[in-house]
Amino acid sequence: MFEQLGEVEKRFEGLNRLMSDPEVIARQTEYQKYAREQSELAPIIAEYKILKSIKEQLAGNKVLLETEKDPEMLEMVEEETETLKSGKLKAEENLKRLLLPKDPRDEKGVILEVRAGTGGEEASLFAADLFRMYTRYAELQKWKVEVLSESVTGKGGLKEVIANIQGRNVYSKLKYESGTHRVQRVPETETQGRIHTSAVTVAILPEVAAVELDINPNDLKFDVFRSSGPGGQSVNTTDSAVRITHIPSGLVVSCQDEKSQHKNKEKGLRVLRARLYDEMQRKQHDELAKERKEQVGSGDRSGRIRTYNFPQERITDHRIGLTLHKLSQVMEGDLHEIISQLSVFYQTEALKKAAS
């Protein structure tokens, strides 16, 4: 696996030289292409240099162990050698993870869907809190969030919200967020201080461009109707809301957030493409089908991937056994530690599969 890394290092050094060339810098498109490649190679080369350094030190220690006569010096070299061997194994594992084939969807934007499950109004309120958490995380990542559709409850909760998130490596960071999220807290309406348990489902779908998925216009049925809910005077007086049915699959998408029928149609098609693409992936790969079914779940309290316990300021991800006591920070968008540990876990699982 590591045999070609010498050539990769030469390429990396060549990219650094190219990006220092004033003529290349002047050609922005070319420069950005090299910058992307350099950025992708940087973590691999950094880990490769660590591995090379450790190997050089181990080689030097081997010579010392064969020639050194001083018992104290020999003991020190032996201890250092054991530490270096441990570091070598760690560097090799890190490199294996970095060299795993990348999911081609990782760089895509996503369609985020958050829906209230069991728990009534409290589930809707938590759906709103959860969506705000993802919005705050997106802001910290400098991503752009666009609400495509939402259904608001009377108390400020969300029955459902669908949003498009655009930015760098959005899907790679959010793809493990799909599933049932359980909340344990005392609702504002609870007079006796009892803790209630509610559930919200999250789905993360990679966004699909029109050129990636060719939909036959004859397979689509469009219905227009008058929007309901808040939105201004024209909401209930014009047929601006759009319902799109994909006849072969039976998938239905509705969008009524915009006053313009055209804009609602455009937003609805973006959601439909993402869902159809996901459906195609499920049919093509049995394993993905099982994974997607497990991701979304039924919306009840079982099958949860994560629990948010407000009285104890605790958040637990059940897939990797991770518990953190900083729930307030997480709800403000501090998801870095959770997402990082999930990525390492699933990359390690992928390594095991690759090795078997």
Sequence and secondary structure as in RCSB ss.txt:
>XXXX:A:sequence
MFEQLGEVEKRFEGLNRLMSDPEVIARQTEYQKYAREQSELAPIIAEYKILKSIKEQLAGNKVLLETEKDPEMLE
MVEEETETLKSGKLKAEENLKRLLLPKDPRDEKGVILEVRAGTGGEEASLFAADLFRMYTRYAELQKWKVEVLSE
SVTGKGGLKEVIANIQGRNVYSKLKYESGTHRVQRVPETETQGRIHTSAVTVAILPEVAAVELDINPNDLKFDVF
RSSGPGGQSVNTTDSAVRITHIPSGLVVSCQDEKSQHKNKEKGLRVLRARLYDEMQRKQHDELAKERKEQVGSGD
RSGRIRTYNFPQERITDHRIGLTLHKLSQVMEGDLHEIISQLSVFYQTEALKKAAS
>XXXX:A:secstr
  TTHHHHHHHHHHHHHHTT HHHHHSHHHHHHHHHHHHHHHHHHHHHHHHHHHHHHHHHHHHHHHH   HHHHH
HHHHHHHHHHHHHHHHHHHHHHHTS   TTTTS EEEEEEE SSHHHHHHHHHHHHHHHHHHHHHTT EEEEEEE
EE TTS EEEEEEEEESTTHHHHHGGG EEEEEEE  TT SS   EEEEEEEEEEE   TTTS   GGGEEEEEE
   SSS GGGGTS  EEEEEETTTTEEEEE SSS HHHHHHHHHHHHHHHHHHHHHHHH HHHHHHHHHHH  SS
SSSEEEEEETTTTEEEETTTTEEES HHHHHTT  HHHHHHHHHHHHHHHHHHHH 
